[in-house]
């Protein structure tokens, strides 16, 4: 399949589903192999879902070169880039800069830890970027971070001197936006699946077609595997 070139880009930060290196907050409640399997199912469901966005180029940004083989095997039609920088902020800033340099004009970055996020939420982000030349869109996470960030031009101050992967990332980022003369649109708050409690919530949400339940086939099967292995109690639903 040929790569669709669009002035809209969706940067997807991801890494290969290696046990012990992904979803580590789920252990020891769930063994590393099962945690990695769950993360792989998020990849197998979320990335094809992102690809259904109209006129949007999906770009995979991988944590390291060692991840490339997995993604080239499973998503051969998508370009793979390697994240560059010491901090998450530096890596996101670099990804935005590369996308803008490649003539993308409306760029959003997301992860793969929130499979139930409705696709219309990302579509709304692009609609805002279409409507305002100076727009920034941000999707707050329930843990204090953000699951999506989009813009039409690079704003380095949003990535500098912020302690990422903490509960104050969204708050600090919003404070930086006050000093930028831009239109800020906040998307609905959502959750990442990082804990056993989040998996129970995911288990319930998979029953709702509006939360992608009808298309998250790999994730649904993996949840059933956890139940069958007595790692998740079906009575928690």
C-alpha positions, 0 to 999 in steps of 0.5 A: 500500500502506498503512503498517503501524503497529506498536509495533516500528520498524526504522529504516533509515539510507540515502542515494540511490545517487549515484556518488561519494557512496556506497561511496567506499571501493570506488574506484578499484578499482571506478568510482564508477558501478559502486559506486553501482549495487552500493549501489542493489542493496543497497537494492533487496534489503535494504529489501524483505527488512526489510519481511517482518519480522512486525509491524514498521514500517520507517522510512527515515531519509535522509541529506538532503532531496535523497535523498527523490525516489529513495526515494519513487519506489522505496519509495512505501509507506514513510515517509521521514524526514531525519536531523538532527544534525551527527554520526552519533551525533546523527542516530541519537539523533534517529531513536530519539527521533522513533520513541519519540515516535511511540509505537514501543516496540521500536526497532532501527536498521540500515543497508544495507551488510550484505545477507547478514545473516540476517533472523533476526538482526534478529528475535532482536533484537526477541525480546530487546526483547520479553522484557526491559523494560530491554534493549539489543541490539547487533550488532558489525561486523567493522570495529569498529563495529556494524550494529544497535542496539536499545532500548526507551528512549533512552540518550543516553550511547550517542551522545555523545562517541564518534568514530563511523565508527572501529574503536573504536565498538563497544568504546566503546559497550560501555563506556558500557553498563557504567554503564547498568543494563540487559540487554545482548544481543550479536547475532552479529558480521557484516560490511559490504561496504566493500572489494573484499575484502568484495565477493569475500566477498559473491560467495561468500556469495551461493551460500548461501541461509541468507545471503539468497543466494536473495532477493538477486536485484539484488545477484547480478545486479550482481556478475555485471555486475562480473565481465562488466566484468572488475572482479571475477575469477570465479576469486576465488570 
